[in-house]
């Protein structure tokens, strides 16, 4: 993610002595994202990602880190955490809770094919099934309660028409409740930049720090809204159908999930519209920062509101 906390080669030397991953060859900051500080760390044993947590405290991390270890144990393609010599995943560097994970093979794909979308859908469903045996619990911190509390802080900063559309979407979601739908551990942020593709196959899911317990189909909607979207905010039907087919080869959607699907797609877009608006109008200070365009999520909602074909 963004580089908020600077780490030097001199800082990293003593830190690496607490691990069995060899000697440092290269340290490189990753200038993408908006939440944590990430570096690529290359050693004589391989390549890793070093994450310094800017908002999460050490005692808040076990849910996410243990989830990653659990999924890796069950064969899901994820960036597995590395334990230090004291058998702890979470360490500390420059005053920040810190985690090392293995680099997974592949690259971020900006323009995925239908086949790649199908592979992502299939792996997401496998992840949902593998996570059923995970004992950790984390209510969604960015669900309806959060967006209803955050949006009023933004209305006066937005244009009149934009603010009115946001109020309308909040009112629409307030009319629906999805507690009856199948729930479990979700990634909650499975955008293209959080998946590495190794050719047409998933090399790994990364960045689990929004993972939580919520509606499984909502996680699928978040994923579809990014993997199958066009520049205009509309959805590419071919990619959408491929992603949903891949998912349902592993976990078919129930009739109640299909009925809720159009509103879930809009809920998934609303959550990221609100968070991107907040990051845009109230940015965090950092050495290297990157904020995503909130208008994109607004266009996705507008496109969903006009569609009749919802791909399932």
C-alpha positions as CSV (number, residue, x, y, z in Angstrom):
1,X,0.0,0.0,0.0
2,X,1.1,3.6,0.3
3,X,4.4,4.5,2.0
4,X,3.5,6.5,5.1
5,X,6.4,5.2,7.4
6,X,9.9,5.3,5.9
7,X,12.0,2.1,6.3
8,X,15.7,2.2,5.5
9,X,18.2,-0.6,4.8
10,X,19.7,0.2,8.2
11,X,16.3,-0.2,9.9
12,X,15.7,-3.5,8.2
13,X,19.0,-5.2,9.0
14,X,18.3,-5.9,12.7
15,X,14.7,-6.7,12.0
16,X,15.6,-9.5,9.5
17,X,17.9,-11.1,12.0
18,X,14.7,-12.1,13.8
19,X,13.7,-14.2,10.8
20,X,15.2,-17.2,8.9
21,X,14.8,-15.6,5.4
22,X,18.4,-14.8,4.6
23,X,20.2,-11.5,4.1
24,X,18.8,-8.3,2.5
25,X,19.5,-7.7,-1.2
26,X,16.9,-5.0,-2.1
27,X,14.2,-2.9,-0.3
28,X,11.7,-1.1,-2.5
29,X,8.6,0.9,-1.4
30,X,5.2,0.1,-3.0
31,X,3.3,3.2,-4.1
32,X,-0.2,1.9,-4.4
33,X,-3.3,1.8,-2.2
34,X,-4.3,4.0,0.7
35,X,-4.1,2.2,4.1
36,X,-0.8,0.6,5.1
37,X,2.9,0.9,4.3
38,X,4.2,-1.9,2.1
39,X,7.7,-2.7,0.8
40,X,9.1,-5.4,-1.4
41,X,11.9,-7.1,0.5
42,X,14.3,-9.3,-1.6
43,X,16.7,-11.5,0.3
44,X,19.1,-14.3,-0.4
45,X,16.2,-16.7,0.2
46,X,13.5,-15.1,-1.9
47,X,11.1,-12.2,-2.2
48,X,8.7,-11.0,0.4
49,X,6.3,-8.2,1.2
50,X,6.8,-6.2,4.4
51,X,3.7,-4.5,5.7
52,X,3.7,-1.8,8.4
53,X,0.2,-1.2,9.8
54,X,-0.7,2.5,10.1
55,X,-4.2,2.2,11.7
56,X,-4.5,-1.3,13.0
57,X,-2.9,-2.1,16.4
58,X,-1.0,-5.3,17.1
59,X,-3.9,-6.7,19.1
60,X,-6.3,-6.1,16.2
61,X,-4.2,-8.1,13.7
62,X,-4.7,-11.8,14.7
63,X,-8.0,-12.2,12.9
64,X,-6.5,-11.2,9.6
65,X,-3.1,-12.8,9.9
66,X,-4.4,-16.1,11.2
67,X,-7.0,-16.1,8.5
68,X,-4.3,-15.9,5.9
69,X,-2.4,-18.7,7.5
70,X,-5.6,-20.8,7.7
71,X,-6.4,-20.2,4.0
72,X,-2.9,-21.1,2.9
73,X,-3.1,-24.3,5.1
74,X,-6.2,-25.2,3.1
75,X,-4.6,-24.7,-0.3
76,X,-6.1,-21.3,-1.2
77,X,-3.7,-19.1,-3.2
78,X,-2.9,-16.4,-0.7
79,X,0.2,-14.6,0.5
80,X,1.1,-16.8,3.5
81,X,2.5,-15.0,6.6
82,X,6.1,-15.7,7.8
83,X,6.7,-16.4,11.5
84,X,9.8,-14.9,13.2
85,X,12.1,-17.0,15.3
86,X,9.8,-16.6,18.3
87,X,7.0,-18.2,16.2
88,X,5.1,-14.9,16.0
89,X,3.6,-13.6,12.8
90,X,3.2,-10.0,14.0
91,X,6.5,-8.2,14.8
92,X,7.3,-4.5,15.2
93,X,9.5,-2.1,13.1
94,X,9.8,1.7,13.4
95,X,7.1,1.8,16.0
96,X,4.5,0.0,13.8
97,X,3.1,-3.5,14.0
98,X,4.7,-5.4,11.1
99,X,4.1,-8.5,9.0
100,X,6.2,-10.4,6.5
101,X,4.4,-12.5,3.8
102,X,5.6,-14.6,1.0
103,X,5.4,-13.1,-2.5
104,X,3.0,-15.0,-4.6
105,X,3.5,-15.6,-8.4
106,X,1.9,-13.3,-10.9
107,X,1.1,-9.7,-11.7
108,X,-1.9,-7.4,-11.4
109,X,-3.9,-7.4,-14.6
110,X,-5.7,-4.2,-15.5
111,X,-7.8,-5.6,-18.3
112,X,-8.8,-9.2,-17.4
113,X,-10.2,-11.7,-19.8
114,X,-13.4,-13.6,-19.3
115,X,-11.3,-16.7,-18.5
116,X,-9.3,-14.8,-15.9
117,X,-12.6,-13.6,-14.3
118,X,-13.9,-17.2,-14.2
119,X,-10.7,-18.3,-12.4
120,X,-11.1,-15.5,-9.8
121,X,-14.7,-16.4,-9.2
122,X,-13.8,-20.0,-8.7
123,X,-11.0,-19.2,-6.3
124,X,-13.3,-16.8,-4.4
125,X,-15.8,-19.6,-3.9
126,X,-13.1,-22.0,-2.8
127,X,-11.9,-19.3,-0.3
128,X,-15.5,-19.0,1.1
129,X,-15.7,-22.7,1.6
130,X,-12.2,-23.0,3.2
131,X,-13.0,-20.2,5.6
132,X,-16.0,-22.0,7.0
133,X,-13.7,-23.8,9.5
134,X,-12.0,-20.6,10.6
135,X,-13.0,-19.7,14.1
136,X,-12.1,-16.0,14.1
137,X,-15.0,-13.5,14.2
138,X,-14.9,-9.9,12.9
139,X,-18.1,-8.0,12.2
140,X,-17.9,-5.8,9.1
141,X,-16.5,-2.5,10.3
142,X,-17.5,-0.8,7.0
143,X,-21.1,-2.0,6.7
144,X,-24.3,0.0,6.7
145,X,-23.7,1.5,10.2
146,X,-20.4,2.9,9.0
147,X,-21.5,4.3,5.8
148,X,-24.6,5.9,7.4
149,X,-22.3,7.6,10.0
150,X,-19.6,8.6,7.4
151,X,-21.8,10.0,4.6
152,X,-23.1,13.0,6.6
153,X,-19.6,14.2,7.1
154,X,-19.3,14.5,3.3
155,X,-22.5,16.0,2.0
156,X,-21.4,19.6,2.4
157,X,-18.2,18.9,0.6
158,X,-19.9,17.4,-2.4
159,X,-21.8,18.9,-5.4
160,X,-25.6,19.1,-5.0
161,X,-26.5,16.4,-7.5
162,X,-23.8,14.1,-6.2
163,X,-24.9,14.5,-2.6
164,X,-28.5,13.9,-3.6
165,X,-27.6,10.7,-5.3
166,X,-25.7,9.5,-2.3
167,X,-28.6,10.3,0.0
168,X,-30.9,8.3,-2.4
169,X,-28.6,5.3,-2.3
170,X,-28.4,5.3,1.4
171,X,-32.2,5.4,1.6
172,X,-32.5,2.5,-0.8
173,X,-30.1,0.3,1.2
174,X,-32.0,1.2,4.4
175,X,-35.0,-0.5,2.9
176,X,-33.2,-3.9,2.7
177,X,-31.7,-6.4,5.1
178,X,-29.6,-9.3,4.1
179,X,-29.1,-11.1,7.4
180,X,-31.0,-14.1,6.1
181,X,-28.4,-14.7,3.3
182,X,-25.5,-17.2,3.7
183,X,-22.7,-15.6,5.6
184,X,-19.1,-16.3,6.4
185,X,-15.6,-14.8,6.2
186,X,-15.3,-12.5,3.2
187,X,-12.3,-10.8,1.6
188,X,-14.3,-7.5,1.2
189,X,-11.8,-5.8,-1.1
190,X,-11.0,-8.3,-3.9
191,X,-10.3,-5.7,-6.5
192,X,-7.9,-6.3,-9.4
193,X,-5.0,-4.8,-7.5
194,X,-5.5,-7.4,-4.8
195,X,-5.2,-10.4,-7.0
196,X,-2.0,-11.6,-8.8
197,X,-2.6,-13.6,-11.9
198,X,0.0,-16.1,-13.1
199,X,-1.1,-16.3,-16.7
200,X,-4.8,-17.2,-16.7
201,X,-4.6,-18.7,-13.2
202,X,-4.8,-17.1,-9.8
203,X,-1.3,-16.8,-8.3
204,X,-2.6,-15.3,-5.1
205,X,-5.2,-13.2,-3.3
206,X,-3.5,-10.4,-1.2
207,X,-4.4,-7.6,1.2
208,X,-6.8,-9.3,3.6
209,X,-7.0,-6.3,6.0
210,X,-10.7,-5.6,5.3
211,X,-11.6,-9.2,5.7
212,X,-14.6,-9.8,8.0
213,X,-17.7,-11.8,8.6
214,X,-20.5,-10.8,6.3
215,X,-22.8,-11.9,3.4
216,X,-20.9,-14.2,0.9
217,X,-22.8,-12.8,-2.1
218,X,-21.9,-9.3,-1.0
219,X,-18.2,-10.3,-1.4
220,X,-19.0,-11.7,-4.8
221,X,-20.7,-8.4,-5.7
222,X,-17.7,-6.4,-4.6
223,X,-15.5,-8.6,-6.8
224,X,-17.7,-8.4,-9.9
225,X,-18.0,-4.6,-9.6
226,X,-14.3,-4.2,-10.2
227,X,-13.3,-7.2,-12.3
228,X,-16.1,-6.8,-14.8
229,X,-16.5,-3.1,-15.0
230,X,-15.9,-0.8,-18.0
231,X,-14.6,2.8,-17.9
232,X,-18.1,4.1,-18.1
233,X,-19.1,2.3,-14.9
234,X,-21.2,-0.3,-16.8
235,X,-20.6,-4.0,-16.4
236,X,-19.2,-6.2,-19.2
237,X,-21.7,-9.0,-19.4
238,X,-19.3,-11.6,-20.8
239,X,-16.8,-11.1,-18.0
240,X,-19.6,-10.9,-15.4
241,X,-21.2,-14.2,-16.6
242,X,-17.8,-15.9,-16.6
243,X,-17.0,-14.7,-13.0
244,X,-20.4,-15.9,-11.7
245,X,-20.1,-19.2,-13.6
246,X,-16.7,-19.8,-12.1
247,X,-18.0,-19.0,-8.6
248,X,-21.1,-21.2,-9.0
249,X,-19.1,-24.2,-10.2
250,X,-18.0,-24.4,-6.5
251,X,-20.8,-22.7,-4.5
252,X,-24.1,-22.2,-6.4
253,X,-26.1,-19.2,-5.4
254,X,-29.4,-19.8,-3.7
255,X,-32.7,-18.3,-4.9
256,X,-32.7,-15.8,-2.0
257,X,-29.2,-14.6,-3.0
258,X,-30.2,-14.3,-6.6
259,X,-33.3,-12.2,-5.6
260,X,-31.1,-9.9,-3.5
261,X,-28.4,-9.6,-6.2
262,X,-29.3,-6.3,-7.9
263,X,-29.4,-4.5,-4.5
264,X,-26.2,-6.2,-3.3
265,X,-24.4,-4.9,-6.4
266,X,-25.4,-1.4,-5.5
267,X,-24.5,-1.9,-1.8
268,X,-21.0,-3.1,-2.9
269,X,-20.5,0.0,-5.0
270,X,-21.9,2.3,-2.3
271,X,-19.5,1.0,0.3
272,X,-16.5,2.0,-1.9
273,X,-18.0,5.2,-3.1
274,X,-18.3,6.4,0.6
275,X,-14.8,5.3,1.5
276,X,-13.3,6.9,-1.6
277,X,-15.2,10.1,-1.0
278,X,-13.8,10.2,2.5
279,X,-10.2,9.5,1.3
280,X,-10.6,12.2,-1.4
281,X,-12.0,15.0,0.9
282,X,-10.2,14.0,4.1
283,X,-6.8,12.5,2.9
284,X,-4.3,10.9,5.2
285,X,-0.9,12.4,5.3
286,X,1.9,10.2,3.9
287,X,5.2,10.2,2.1
288,X,3.7,8.5,-1.0
289,X,-0.1,8.4,-1.1
290,X,-2.6,7.2,-3.7
291,X,-6.3,7.8,-3.6
292,X,-8.8,6.2,-6.0
293,X,-11.4,8.1,-8.0
294,X,-14.7,8.2,-6.0
295,X,-16.6,9.1,-9.2
296,X,-16.0,5.7,-10.6
297,X,-18.1,4.0,-7.9
298,X,-20.8,6.6,-8.5
299,X,-20.9,5.7,-12.2
300,X,-21.1,2.0,-11.3
301,X,-24.2,2.6,-9.1
302,X,-25.8,4.7,-11.8
303,X,-25.2,1.9,-14.4
304,X,-26.6,-0.7,-12.0
305,X,-29.7,1.4,-11.4
306,X,-30.4,1.4,-15.2
307,X,-29.8,-2.3,-15.9
308,X,-32.4,-5.0,-16.2
309,X,-29.9,-7.9,-16.9
310,X,-28.0,-8.8,-13.7
311,X,-26.2,-11.8,-15.1
312,X,-27.7,-14.5,-12.8
